[in-house]
């Protein structure tokens, strides 16, 4: 069975993990109807439009 020759340092471990386990900002696009920033492939919560048609009626405050 393979055994490591020396202990892996904290810096080396964190460097390896930092490349693969980092947070990524969500991809935002502009709503074609109102210009609000929304997640891709999601209904706009401000106007209720998705792909050029009204899908939901937004709540008015």
N, CA, C and O atoms as CSV, one atom per row, in Angstrom:
chain,resi,resn,atom,element,x,y,z
A,1,UNK,N,N,0.835,-1.185,0.000
A,1,UNK,CA,C,0.000,0.000,0.000
A,1,UNK,C,C,0.886,1.258,0.000
A,1,UNK,O,O,1.886,1.312,0.717
A,2,UNK,N,N,0.527,2.245,-0.786
A,2,UNK,CA,C,1.338,3.457,-0.899
A,2,UNK,C,C,1.203,4.316,0.348
A,2,UNK,O,O,0.103,4.500,0.871
A,3,UNK,N,N,2.332,4.840,0.822
A,3,UNK,CA,C,2.355,5.686,2.004
A,3,UNK,C,C,3.099,6.966,1.646
A,3,UNK,O,O,4.182,6.893,1.065
A,4,UNK,N,N,2.552,8.141,1.974
A,4,UNK,CA,C,3.252,9.388,1.656
A,4,UNK,C,C,4.553,9.517,2.457
A,4,UNK,O,O,4.618,9.102,3.614
A,5,UNK,N,N,5.588,10.096,1.834
A,5,UNK,CA,C,6.888,10.243,2.492
A,5,UNK,C,C,6.840,11.314,3.578
A,5,UNK,O,O,7.494,11.182,4.612
A,6,UNK,N,N,6.062,12.382,3.344
A,6,UNK,CA,C,6.014,13.478,4.311
A,6,UNK,C,C,4.587,14.024,4.381
A,6,UNK,O,O,3.780,13.824,3.473
A,7,UNK,N,N,4.301,14.714,5.475
A,7,UNK,CA,C,2.978,15.309,5.664
A,7,UNK,C,C,2.766,16.426,4.640
A,7,UNK,O,O,3.666,17.222,4.374
A,8,UNK,N,N,1.564,16.469,4.075
A,8,UNK,CA,C,1.223,17.549,3.150
A,8,UNK,C,C,0.980,18.818,3.951
A,8,UNK,O,O,0.179,18.821,4.886
A,9,UNK,N,N,1.664,19.892,3.591
A,9,UNK,CA,C,1.561,21.134,4.353
A,9,UNK,C,C,0.182,21.778,4.163
A,9,UNK,O,O,-0.532,21.480,3.206
A,10,UNK,N,N,-0.171,22.665,5.097
A,10,UNK,CA,C,-1.453,23.372,5.019
A,10,UNK,C,C,-1.521,24.246,3.768
A,10,UNK,O,O,-2.563,24.339,3.119
A,11,UNK,N,N,-0.408,24.878,3.442
A,11,UNK,CA,C,-0.371,25.757,2.277
A,11,UNK,C,C,-0.626,24.974,0.990
A,11,UNK,O,O,-1.387,25.411,0.127
A,12,UNK,N,N,0.019,23.809,0.871
A,12,UNK,CA,C,-0.151,22.988,-0.327
A,12,UNK,C,C,-1.582,22.463,-0.426
A,12,UNK,O,O,-2.165,22.449,-1.510
A,13,UNK,N,N,-2.146,22.034,0.694
A,13,UNK,CA,C,-3.514,21.528,0.718
A,13,UNK,C,C,-4.493,22.626,0.346
A,13,UNK,O,O,-5.379,22.410,-0.480
A,14,UNK,N,N,-4.346,23.792,0.940
A,14,UNK,CA,C,-5.272,24.907,0.687
A,14,UNK,C,C,-5.126,25.449,-0.722
A,14,UNK,O,O,-6.110,25.890,-1.316
A,15,UNK,N,N,-3.921,25.425,-1.269
A,15,UNK,CA,C,-3.704,25.864,-2.638
A,15,UNK,C,C,-4.440,24.938,-3.608
A,15,UNK,O,O,-5.073,25.395,-4.560
A,16,UNK,N,N,-4.348,23.642,-3.354
A,16,UNK,CA,C,-5.025,22.661,-4.196
A,16,UNK,C,C,-6.549,22.809,-4.102
A,16,UNK,O,O,-7.245,22.791,-5.117
A,17,UNK,N,N,-7.049,22.954,-2.895
A,17,UNK,CA,C,-8.492,23.083,-2.701
A,17,UNK,C,C,-9.029,24.410,-3.220
A,17,UNK,O,O,-10.150,24.476,-3.724
A,18,UNK,N,N,-8.230,25.465,-3.097
A,18,UNK,CA,C,-8.674,26.793,-3.517
A,18,UNK,C,C,-8.975,26.888,-4.997
A,18,UNK,O,O,-9.840,27.662,-5.407
A,19,UNK,N,N,-8.275,26.111,-5.799
A,19,UNK,CA,C,-8.489,26.134,-7.244
A,19,UNK,C,C,-9.828,25.486,-7.597
A,19,UNK,O,O,-10.546,25.964,-8.475
A,20,UNK,N,N,-10.153,24.395,-6.903
A,20,UNK,CA,C,-11.326,23.606,-7.259
A,20,UNK,C,C,-12.563,23.911,-6.439
A,20,UNK,O,O,-13.678,23.692,-6.914
A,21,UNK,N,N,-12.403,24.408,-5.225
A,21,UNK,CA,C,-13.544,24.583,-4.334
A,21,UNK,C,C,-13.804,26.059,-4.047
A,21,UNK,O,O,-13.955,26.440,-2.886
A,22,UNK,N,N,-13.860,26.880,-5.060
A,22,UNK,CA,C,-14.099,28.300,-4.862
A,22,UNK,C,C,-15.526,28.652,-5.264
A,22,UNK,O,O,-16.142,27.949,-6.066
A,23,UNK,N,N,-16.046,29.732,-4.712
A,23,UNK,CA,C,-17.383,30.199,-5.043
A,23,UNK,C,C,-17.347,30.969,-6.356
A,23,UNK,O,O,-16.399,31.705,-6.633
A,24,UNK,N,N,-18.386,30.790,-7.156
A,24,UNK,CA,C,-18.487,31.468,-8.440
A,24,UNK,C,C,-19.732,32.355,-8.416
A,24,UNK,O,O,-20.805,31.914,-8.006
A,25,UNK,N,N,-19.586,33.589,-8.851
A,25,UNK,CA,C,-20.727,34.497,-8.892
A,25,UNK,C,C,-21.739,34.005,-9.925
A,25,UNK,O,O,-21.346,33.530,-10.991
A,26,UNK,N,N,-23.048,34.113,-9.624
A,26,UNK,CA,C,-24.054,33.642,-10.578
A,26,UNK,C,C,-24.063,34.495,-11.842
A,26,UNK,O,O,-23.798,35.696,-11.792
A,27,UNK,N,N,-24.368,33.866,-12.970
A,27,UNK,CA,C,-24.402,34.547,-14.253
A,27,UNK,C,C,-25.710,35.324,-14.366
A,27,UNK,O,O,-26.789,34.732,-14.406
A,28,UNK,N,N,-25.611,36.640,-14.417
A,28,UNK,CA,C,-26.798,37.496,-14.481
A,28,UNK,C,C,-26.920,38.069,-15.891
A,28,UNK,O,O,-25.921,38.402,-16.528
A,29,UNK,N,N,-28.169,38.179,-16.368
A,29,UNK,CA,C,-28.454,38.783,-17.653
A,29,UNK,C,C,-29.519,39.854,-17.457
A,29,UNK,O,O,-30.229,39.863,-16.451
A,30,UNK,N,N,-29.620,40.738,-18.410
A,30,UNK,CA,C,-30.588,41.827,-18.330
A,30,UNK,C,C,-31.933,41.370,-18.882
A,30,UNK,O,O,-31.994,40.753,-19.946
A,31,UNK,N,N,-33.005,41.669,-18.165
A,31,UNK,CA,C,-34.350,41.328,-18.615
A,31,UNK,C,C,-34.653,42.132,-19.884
A,31,UNK,O,O,-34.409,43.337,-19.939
A,32,UNK,N,N,-35.186,41.452,-20.896
A,32,UNK,CA,C,-35.477,42.119,-22.171
A,32,UNK,C,C,-36.639,43.099,-22.043
A,32,UNK,O,O,-36.749,44.038,-22.831
A,33,UNK,N,N,-37.503,42.888,-21.060
A,33,UNK,CA,C,-38.688,43.739,-20.911
A,33,UNK,C,C,-38.414,44.972,-20.056
A,33,UNK,O,O,-38.722,46.091,-20.467
A,34,UNK,N,N,-37.833,44.775,-18.856
A,34,UNK,CA,C,-37.686,45.899,-17.923
A,34,UNK,C,C,-36.239,46.293,-17.659
A,34,UNK,O,O,-35.998,47.355,-17.086
A,35,UNK,N,N,-35.262,45.469,-18.061
A,35,UNK,CA,C,-33.856,45.807,-17.855
A,35,UNK,C,C,-33.310,45.395,-16.499
A,35,UNK,O,O,-32.163,45.704,-16.178
A,36,UNK,N,N,-34.109,44.705,-15.698
A,36,UNK,CA,C,-33.679,44.231,-14.387
A,36,UNK,C,C,-32.693,43.063,-14.560
A,36,UNK,O,O,-32.836,42.266,-15.487
A,37,UNK,N,N,-31.697,42.962,-13.671
A,37,UNK,CA,C,-30.769,41.835,-13.734
A,37,UNK,C,C,-31.418,40.603,-13.110
A,37,UNK,O,O,-31.881,40.648,-11.970
A,38,UNK,N,N,-31.449,39.495,-13.869
A,38,UNK,CA,C,-32.041,38.243,-13.407
A,38,UNK,C,C,-31.111,37.092,-13.747
A,38,UNK,O,O,-30.231,37.226,-14.597
A,39,UNK,N,N,-31.308,35.950,-13.076
A,39,UNK,CA,C,-30.553,34.751,-13.404
A,39,UNK,C,C,-30.974,34.242,-14.773
A,39,UNK,O,O,-32.123,34.411,-15.182
A,40,UNK,N,N,-30.032,33.613,-15.481
A,40,UNK,CA,C,-30.349,33.063,-16.800
A,40,UNK,C,C,-31.423,31.995,-16.674
A,40,UNK,O,O,-31.427,31.231,-15.709
A,41,UNK,N,N,-32.336,31.933,-17.642
A,41,UNK,CA,C,-33.396,30.932,-17.725
A,41,UNK,C,C,-34.342,30.989,-16.532
A,41,UNK,O,O,-34.884,29.962,-16.124
A,42,UNK,N,N,-34.548,32.191,-15.961
A,42,UNK,CA,C,-35.473,32.372,-14.857
A,42,UNK,C,C,-36.444,33.498,-15.192
A,42,UNK,O,O,-36.121,34.403,-15.962
A,43,UNK,N,N,-37.631,33.431,-14.610
A,43,UNK,CA,C,-38.636,34.481,-14.787
A,43,UNK,C,C,-38.179,35.717,-14.028
A,43,UNK,O,O,-37.652,35.610,-12.921
A,44,UNK,N,N,-38.377,36.883,-14.617
A,44,UNK,CA,C,-38.016,38.139,-13.974
A,44,UNK,C,C,-38.995,38.395,-12.823
A,44,UNK,O,O,-40.202,38.463,-13.054
A,45,UNK,N,N,-38.499,38.537,-11.588
A,45,UNK,CA,C,-39.409,38.759,-10.465
A,45,UNK,C,C,-40.029,40.161,-10.468
A,45,UNK,O,O,-41.057,40.382,-9.828
A,46,UNK,N,N,-39.423,41.090,-11.170
A,46,UNK,CA,C,-39.910,42.463,-11.181
A,46,UNK,C,C,-41.107,42.638,-12.112
A,46,UNK,O,O,-42.096,43.270,-11.740
A,47,UNK,N,N,-41.021,42.073,-13.342
A,47,UNK,CA,C,-42.106,42.264,-14.311
A,47,UNK,C,C,-42.860,40.979,-14.645
A,47,UNK,O,O,-43.961,41.037,-15.192
A,48,UNK,N,N,-42.275,39.802,-14.318
A,48,UNK,CA,C,-42.963,38.538,-14.552
A,48,UNK,C,C,-42.829,38.001,-15.968
A,48,UNK,O,O,-43.557,37.082,-16.344
A,49,UNK,N,N,-41.912,38.554,-16.764
A,49,UNK,CA,C,-41.756,38.115,-18.148
A,49,UNK,C,C,-40.653,37.076,-18.269
A,49,UNK,O,O,-39.663,37.124,-17.540
A,50,UNK,N,N,-40.828,36.133,-19.195
A,50,UNK,CA,C,-39.800,35.155,-19.548
A,50,UNK,C,C,-39.911,34.894,-21.035
A,50,UNK,O,O,-40.964,34.491,-21.529
A,51,UNK,N,N,-38.822,35.124,-21.745
A,51,UNK,CA,C,-38.726,34.936,-23.196
A,51,UNK,C,C,-39.826,35.693,-23.942
A,51,UNK,O,O,-40.437,35.162,-24.870
A,52,UNK,N,N,-40.070,36.931,-23.528
A,52,UNK,CA,C,-40.973,37.805,-24.260
A,52,UNK,C,C,-42.444,37.659,-23.957
A,52,UNK,O,O,-43.264,38.298,-24.617
A,53,UNK,N,N,-42.814,36.841,-22.979
A,53,UNK,CA,C,-44.236,36.720,-22.646
A,53,UNK,C,C,-44.409,36.725,-21.135
A,53,UNK,O,O,-43.513,36.324,-20.391
A,54,UNK,N,N,-45.584,37.188,-20.692
A,54,UNK,CA,C,-45.890,37.275,-19.269
A,54,UNK,C,C,-46.219,35.880,-18.752
A,54,UNK,O,O,-47.141,35.221,-19.231
A,55,UNK,N,N,-45.431,35.443,-17.750
A,55,UNK,CA,C,-45.608,34.112,-17.189
A,55,UNK,C,C,-46.301,34.193,-15.819
A,55,UNK,O,O,-47.181,33.389,-15.516
A,56,UNK,N,N,-45.900,35.160,-15.008
A,56,UNK,CA,C,-46.518,35.352,-13.690
A,56,UNK,C,C,-46.886,36.821,-13.523
A,56,UNK,O,O,-46.338,37.695,-14.195
A,57,UNK,N,N,-47.802,37.070,-12.634
A,57,UNK,CA,C,-48.132,38.461,-12.281
A,57,UNK,C,C,-47.325,38.817,-11.044
A,57,UNK,O,O,-47.501,38.200,-9.994
A,58,UNK,N,N,-46.436,39.808,-11.153
A,58,UNK,CA,C,-45.593,40.164,-10.005
A,58,UNK,C,C,-46.421,40.802,-8.891
A,58,UNK,O,O,-47.432,41.460,-9.134
A,59,UNK,N,N,-45.949,40.582,-7.651
A,59,UNK,CA,C,-46.621,41.170,-6.496
A,59,UNK,C,C,-46.307,42.654,-6.420
A,59,UNK,O,O,-45.145,43.052,-6.507
A,60,UNK,N,N,-47.343,43.477,-6.256
A,60,UNK,CA,C,-47.170,44.919,-6.163
A,60,UNK,C,C,-47.139,45.293,-4.690
A,60,UNK,O,O,-48.025,44.908,-3.926
A,61,UNK,N,N,-46.101,46.057,-4.286
A,61,UNK,CA,C,-45.986,46.456,-2.888
A,61,UNK,C,C,-46.393,47.882,-2.714
A,61,UNK,O,O,-46.362,48.401,-1.598
